[in-house]
Amino acid sequence: MTLAPAVVILPAFTNAEYTGDASEVAHWHDRYDFDREVEIPGCKHELLYASESDIALVPTGIGKSEAATTVAALAASDRVALNEATTLTVGIAGCNPAAGTLGSVFITDRVIDGDIKLRIGDTTRRMQWLVDEYVWDLDTDLVDRAIGAAQDVALADSERAQAIRDDYDDSRSPSVDTGVTVCGDEVYHGTTAATQVSQLCDWYGITEFATTEMEDAGTVTALERFGLLDQYVSIRAAANFDREPSGGDPSESIERDVFELGTENAVRVGHAVVQELIA
């Protein structure tokens, strides 16, 4: 029997990939009764299916290769049909402090592959001799629908997040917004690296990025190959800033994250969007 879920949720990591307490999967078990497990050839983890809600969940693993392999395996499998499904990435990300604050949730409107680039000294730009640009615009109507579903979601906050914000002279509270995400297999932190990411965005005509993460470029590449890109939503919550505060030491500020808060808020918004889609 081929499953045909209405929604497929793609968290990145479980406790098998991440040793902390911020599993991107655990919160979903509090919201849906996953009563079936299906092994999909090519997927690192089993597909979990909630029959009553018509929702599937498949952790992709961390990084672009893991995400692309998982999504391609799903799309090619005869055990699950994605033709009518909306696919959602719901997870955490680094955050550009100019775009938002810790705990904020961004619904992505554009994905950039931050690894396909030319780096000369301290400058970064796109490989202008390549025909393809490694930028994907996500479906505007679907992004707008997700934003509408998320507007009334109450986001959590924490004393730890507030203390970190103080170092950045940041008085904002978590909110929901749209923004560009830059995907790369390198975990970076610091103004030097962040400036190079901005330089790449400038070459693509993008003045500001919101989040940085490790899966979305692989996910959108696979979905595009199977004609499913217009059925994709990416929801990312800010779990850390991508650079040190003014005058700070990046080797110290990289340790100041709020992974649990980010995971909680990502799933809060993700759940609201899923409920809108299945309604």
Buried (B, 14 or more C-beta within 10 A) or exposed (E): EEBEBBBBBBBBBBEEBBEEEBBBBBBBEEBBEBEEEBEBEEBBBBBBBBEEBBBBBBBBBBBBBBBBBBBBBBBBBEBBBBEEBBBBBBBBBBBBBEBBBBBBBBBBBBBBBBBBBBEEEEEBBBEEEEEEBBBBEBBEEBBEBBBEBBEEBEBBBBEBBBEBBEBBEBEEBBBBBBBBBBBBBEEBBBBEBBEBBBBBBBBBEBEEBBBBBBBBBBBBBBBEBBEBBEBBBBBBBBBBBBBBBEEBEBEEBBEBBBBBBBBBBBBBBBBBBBBBBEE
